[in-house]
């Protein structure tokens, strides 16, 4: 198990120090990272806690999943590894590779118009 945990459904009043104290009950905590809104600098409601070992992380997951903190039941799960950002020009955007741009004169090549019109 990964020693990094995702903590969700946090009340907006919880601080990194409070999470550090809470998870220190289980064992050594090597890091706490609250995720903040970049414009308001308020908590976005989730954080990441890194435990010293995978065994401590598993114990913390068992003990604190659905734990009542500040009037909310927090969720504790194993954190997924971070993904690299994907842009429009990068390979892997969407389900198929990007198609080259076709000039306007070639777009309707091979298009057959039926003799039937709408509304008749």
N, C-alpha and C positions, 0 to 999 in steps of 0.2 A: 504494500500500500504506500502511496505517496504521502510524505509527511506534511504536505500542504493541504489545508482544509478551506472549503468555501463556507462562509457563514452568511445565511440569507435571512430576510424578514426582520432586519434589525430596526429598532426604534430610532428615530432621528437624534435622540439625546445621548445615545451610547458613544463613548469615546474609545480610542485605542487603548488607553490605560485601563479602562474597565474590562475590555476584552482580554488584555494581558493578564490581569488579576484573575478573571474567571477561568481561563484555560490553564493558568499556572497551578490550579488545584490538582490537575491530572499529572503534570510533570513540566519539564523545562520547555518554555516557549522561545523560539529563536527569532520570531518576527511577527508583527501584526501590521497589516496594511488595510486601512479604511479606504473605500473608494468614494471620492468626493465629486460633486458636480463642479465642472470647471468654472462656471459663471458665478454661482452663488456660494461656492465652497461649503455647502451643506452635504451631509451624508446621503448617499444614493440608496442606502438600505442594505448594503452588503459589504463584506470584508473578507480578507484572506488571513488565516493564521497558520504559521509554520511551526510545527512541533519538532523537537529534537530527534525523534526517531519514528519510524513507521508504527511501532507498537504503541507509543504514546498517542499517535494520531488516531489509531483504531479505538483506543480507550476513550479518547475525547469525543469521537464520533458517537460511540455508544452512549456515553453519559450525557452529552449536551444536545443531541438531536431531539427536537420538540421540548426543549428547556424553556421555561417562562422567564423572559428578560424584559423588564420595563413594560409589562402588560402585553407582550407579544410572545408567541411561540416561535423560537428561532429554528431554522433548518441548518443542519450541518451535514455536508457531503464532502467526498473527496474532490479536490479541485482538479479540473482538466488542465492539461498543458496549454500554455498560451499559443494562439494561432497567429501566423504572420499575416499582416494585412494584405488584401488582394485588391488590386486596382483594375480599372477597365482595360488597361493595356497589358496586364500580366496574363500569363498563361494560367488557365484554371478558372477564369472568370466565367460563370455560367456553365452550362453542361457541354458545350461544344466549342471548338476553336473559332476564333474570329474569322469572318469571311472578308476578303478584300473588297474595297469600295468599287462599285460598278458605276461607270458614267451613265448619265441620263439616257443617252441614245441606245444603250444596250439593255436597259431594264426591262422593256416590254418585248424584247425579241422573242419570237415564237408564240406570242399571245394571239389567240384566235378569238375574234369577236363573233358571237352567234348573231344570226339575223333577227332574233327575237328581242323585242324591247320590253322593258318592264311596263306594267300598267295596261297592257293590251289584253 
